[in-house]
Amino acid sequence: MEKKVVEGIILNETNYSETSKILNILTKEYGYISVISKGCRNLKSKLLGISMKLVYANFSITYKENGISTLLEGNVINSLKYIMNDFQKINFANYLLDLTKSVLKENNTASLFPILRDSLLKINDGYDVELITNIFEIKMLEYLGVKPDFSECLCGSKEVVTFDILKGATCKDCLNNTYIFLPNTIKLLKLFQVVDINKIDKLKIASSKVRKELEMFIEEYYETYTGIYLPNKNKFLKISV
């Protein structure tokens, strides 16, 4: 094992022995890794404050590629204090962590890290937590291998007017009792796939119907194609419109 410094976010923690924890961390350098934080549950431990879920820090570790690494020390990059002090934001942040863990089971790639990091930072900075979450959800579909294609109807027409959850992008000639999403909803879904979350400086959708349609599309698409069930979203995150 060799000493490494990694940038990461703790996705979850599990008590280990009487005084330690196993930390599951999504890192910029290696993707998902497990790290033991020895003695961190002791009140005097220097590892106490950096061995908790949602900590975003530089972690100094002895890295073991095919096993559990060991945490030596850490320096917090951002305390995410505005998330930690807001019950709703904590719920959304935990949902993003849970969804990330589900995606990592299918695709353990370090490229998930900046998406999660930037989403959490935007929520911490006060951006619309529901919309940031929707953007994150849409981006995760690519890593699950079920990215929707909004560009062309099955018949080949580029004149797409809506999206059928079962059939895909649909033109006006192929409509068959298909729900017609508002044009702005389709436009935003396409935008969410490509937007760089880090570069977002404005984020506001006034239309309650568009917000409702975004959530409807995401829920139905996930249910149909991913098999991912996250009960905390159903319990805490329903959007009131």
C-alpha positions as a printed NumPy array, in Angstrom:
array([[  0.   ,   0.   ,   0.   ],
       [  1.195,   3.523,  -0.73 ],
       [  0.18 ,   6.887,   0.667],
       [ -2.213,   8.878,  -1.517],
       [ -4.221,  12.07 ,  -1.177],
       [ -7.674,  11.835,  -2.746],
       [-10.51 ,  14.31 ,  -3.126],
       [-13.749,  12.685,  -2.094],
       [-17.237,  12.719,  -0.621],
       [-18.285,  10.196,   2.02 ],
       [-21.405,   8.387,   0.781],
       [-22.036,   6.41 ,   3.931],
       [-20.399,   5.139,   7.118],
       [-20.624,   1.863,   9.005],
       [-19.434,   1.252,  12.559],
       [-16.568,  -1.224,  12.717],
       [-15.305,  -2.762,  15.952],
       [-15.78 ,  -0.667,  19.088],
       [-14.071,   2.519,  17.942],
       [-13.701,   2.531,  14.165],
       [-15.752,   3.025,  10.997],
       [-15.727,   1.822,   7.411],
       [-16.234,   4.813,   5.118],
       [-17.454,   4.408,   1.551],
       [-16.09 ,   7.336,  -0.412],
       [-16.619,   8.507,  -3.985],
       [-13.27 ,   9.921,  -5.056],
       [-12.128,  12.039,  -7.958],
       [ -9.142,   9.782,  -8.567],
       [-10.39 ,   6.202,  -8.106],
       [-14.16 ,   6.29 ,  -8.071],
       [-15.786,   4.335,  -5.241],
       [-13.445,   3.077,  -2.515],
       [-13.792,   1.77 ,   1.036],
       [-11.615,   3.182,   3.79 ],
       [-11.211,   2.199,   7.43 ],
       [-11.05 ,   5.106,   9.873],
       [ -9.398,   3.579,  12.9  ],
       [-10.404,   4.896,  16.31 ],
       [-12.51 ,   7.71 ,  14.823],
       [-15.385,   7.135,  17.237],
       [-13.224,   8.194,  20.161],
       [-14.041,  11.761,  21.119],
       [-10.361,  12.741,  21.111],
       [ -9.627,  11.228,  17.703],
       [ -8.304,  13.588,  15.017],
       [-10.385,  11.585,  12.542],
       [-13.713,  12.153,  14.327],
       [-14.822,  15.224,  12.352],
       [-13.913,  13.887,   8.918],
       [-15.365,  10.388,   9.273],
       [-19.014,  11.218,   8.675],
       [-21.479,  10.974,   5.806],
       [-21.52 ,  13.998,   3.469],
       [-18.019,  15.151,   4.4  ],
       [-16.286,  16.634,   1.349],
       [-12.537,  16.65 ,   1.908],
       [ -9.044,  15.785,   0.799],
       [ -8.301,  12.442,   2.439],
       [ -4.798,  11.187,   3.081],
       [ -4.93 ,   7.388,   2.889],
       [ -2.805,   4.328,   2.497],
       [ -4.396,   3.135,  -0.709],
       [ -5.164,  -0.53 ,  -1.352],
       [ -6.494,  -1.074,  -4.868],
       [ -8.421,  -4.288,  -4.264],
       [ -9.273,  -3.956,  -0.618],
       [ -9.937,  -1.55 ,   2.2  ],
       [ -7.651,   1.464,   2.395],
       [ -6.753,   3.178,   5.666],
       [ -7.517,   6.804,   6.521],
       [ -4.567,   8.754,   7.93 ],
       [ -5.945,  12.297,   8.036],
       [ -8.18 ,  14.677,   6.151],
       [ -8.805,  18.335,   5.391],
       [-12.334,  19.542,   4.748],
       [-12.677,  21.356,   1.418],
       [-16.212,  22.626,   1.983],
       [-18.244,  22.048,   5.15 ],
       [-21.559,  22.264,   3.224],
       [-22.863,  24.144,   6.251],
       [-25.941,  25.512,   4.502],
       [-26.988,  21.976,   3.679],
       [-26.252,  20.75 ,   7.189],
       [-28.388,  23.5  ,   8.717],
       [-31.437,  22.898,   6.519],
       [-33.575,  19.767,   6.991],
       [-34.953,  19.822,   3.436],
       [-31.509,  20.24 ,   1.898],
       [-30.139,  17.389,   4.005],
       [-32.918,  15.129,   2.692],
       [-32.134,  16.04 ,  -0.907],
       [-28.388,  15.635,  -0.349],
       [-28.919,  12.195,   1.181],
       [-31.107,  11.27 ,  -1.77 ],
       [-28.305,  12.221,  -4.162],
       [-25.881,  10.06 ,  -2.167],
       [-28.303,   7.114,  -2.245],
       [-28.859,   7.465,  -5.982],
       [-25.109,   7.709,  -6.532],
       [-24.564,   4.455,  -4.627],
       [-27.194,   2.739,  -6.766],
       [-25.563,   3.961,  -9.971],
       [-22.098,   2.92 ,  -8.772],
       [-23.325,  -0.667,  -8.451],
       [-23.832,  -0.612, -12.216],
       [-20.943,   1.631, -13.198],
       [-18.073,   2.375, -10.821],
       [-16.507,   5.341, -12.545],
       [-14.702,   8.368, -11.172],
       [-16.561,  10.546, -13.69 ],
       [-19.56 ,  10.501, -11.341],
       [-17.595,  12.473,  -8.786],
       [-17.725,  15.983, -10.323],
       [-21.451,  15.608, -11.004],
       [-22.177,  14.775,  -7.364],
       [-19.729,  17.367,  -6.052],
       [-21.071,  20.192,  -8.214],
       [-24.689,  19.293,  -7.396],
       [-24.025,  19.415,  -3.664],
       [-22.127,  22.691,  -3.955],
       [-24.947,  24.307,  -5.932],
       [-27.507,  23.164,  -3.339],
       [-25.248,  24.515,  -0.603],
       [-25.017,  27.842,  -2.473],
       [-28.802,  28.207,  -2.452],
       [-29.746,  27.11 ,  -5.962],
       [-33.141,  25.482,  -6.498],
       [-32.685,  22.142,  -4.762],
       [-35.46 ,  20.395,  -6.693],
       [-34.134,  21.407, -10.098],
       [-30.529,  20.538,  -9.239],
       [-31.823,  17.134,  -8.17 ],
       [-33.708,  16.725, -11.459],
       [-30.574,  17.596, -13.444],
       [-28.592,  15.067, -11.433],
       [-31.23 ,  12.376, -12.019],
       [-31.233,  12.927, -15.768],
       [-27.431,  12.79 , -15.942],
       [-27.341,   9.504, -14.03 ],
       [-29.395,   7.788, -16.754],
       [-26.381,   7.821, -19.073],
       [-24.295,   5.939, -16.491],
       [-27.095,   3.418, -16.072],
       [-27.054,   2.791, -19.82 ],
       [-30.6  ,   4.045, -20.42 ],
       [-30.067,   7.622, -21.564],
       [-33.205,   8.837, -23.379],
       [-32.854,  10.105, -26.951],
       [-35.047,  13.108, -27.616],
       [-33.699,  13.84 , -31.09 ],
       [-35.594,  11.506, -33.424],
       [-38.888,   9.616, -33.625],
       [-38.826,   5.88 , -34.357],
       [-40.157,   6.676, -37.83 ],
       [-37.084,   8.805, -38.482],
       [-38.735,  12.198, -38.191],
       [-36.762,  14.936, -36.463],
       [-39.973,  16.848, -35.707],
       [-40.363,  15.508, -32.175],
       [-43.375,  16.841, -30.276],
       [-43.311,  14.678, -27.145],
       [-41.724,  11.638, -25.509],
       [-43.529,   8.378, -24.93 ],
       [-41.988,   6.571, -21.951],
       [-42.357,   3.188, -23.689],
       [-41.763,   4.179, -27.32 ],
       [-39.349,   7.086, -27.01 ],
       [-39.326,  10.393, -28.894],
       [-42.53 ,  10.815, -30.878],
       [-43.531,  13.023, -33.814],
       [-47.052,  14.307, -34.445],
       [-47.75 ,  11.609, -37.039],
       [-46.965,   8.795, -34.581],
       [-49.053,  10.033, -31.671],
       [-51.327,   7.349, -30.3  ],
       [-52.945,   8.358, -27.026],
       [-49.517,   9.641, -26.033],
       [-49.215,  12.261, -23.3  ],
       [-47.919,  15.467, -24.87 ],
       [-45.326,  17.175, -22.707],
       [-45.009,  20.926, -22.903],
       [-42.288,  22.033, -25.352],
       [-40.355,  23.667, -22.489],
       [-40.344,  20.375, -20.584],
       [-38.746,  18.519, -23.492],
       [-36.318,  21.397, -24.015],
       [-35.225,  21.28 , -20.378],
       [-34.847,  17.496, -20.339],
       [-32.505,  17.764, -23.327],
       [-30.633,  20.626, -21.669],
       [-30.217,  18.712, -18.4  ],
       [-28.337,  15.975, -20.265],
       [-25.573,  18.319, -21.43 ],
       [-25.428,  21.242, -19.006],
       [-22.289,  21.611, -16.891],
       [-23.671,  21.925, -13.354],
       [-20.586,  23.815, -12.221],
       [-21.262,  26.559, -14.779],
       [-24.927,  27.131, -13.874],
       [-25.403,  30.719, -12.706],
       [-29.16 ,  31.048, -13.132],
       [-31.775,  28.425, -12.436],
       [-35.438,  29.295, -12.287],
       [-38.565,  27.711, -13.736],
       [-41.73 ,  29.645, -13.05 ],
       [-44.193,  27.191, -14.589],
       [-45.574,  24.781, -12.019],
       [-46.77 ,  22.501, -14.834],
       [-43.285,  22.211, -16.299],
       [-41.911,  21.346, -12.857],
       [-44.615,  18.714, -12.418],
       [-43.903,  17.245, -15.855],
       [-40.168,  17.051, -15.17 ],
       [-40.809,  15.094, -12.008],
       [-43.402,  12.902, -13.718],
       [-41.048,  12.048, -16.571],
       [-38.147,  11.226, -14.24 ],
       [-40.2  ,   9.031, -11.928],
       [-41.817,   7.077, -14.759],
       [-38.586,   6.693, -16.704],
       [-36.65 ,   5.448, -13.69 ],
       [-39.42 ,   3.032, -12.778],
       [-39.602,   1.669, -16.323],
       [-35.915,   1.357, -17.184],
       [-33.659,   1.366, -14.128],
       [-35.163,  -0.848, -11.431],
       [-33.885,   1.625,  -8.873],
       [-36.194,   2.171,  -5.937],
       [-35.262,   4.858,  -3.438],
       [-37.96 ,   5.033,  -0.763],
       [-36.595,   8.178,   0.843],
       [-37.51 ,  10.159,  -2.269],
       [-41.098,   8.987,  -2.129],
       [-41.214,   9.807,   1.569],
       [-39.526,  13.185,   1.706],
       [-39.066,  14.75 ,  -1.694],
       [-42.462,  15.06 ,  -3.321],
       [-42.706,  18.458,  -4.987],
       [-45.785,  20.472,  -4.145],
       [-47.061,  22.456,  -7.125]])
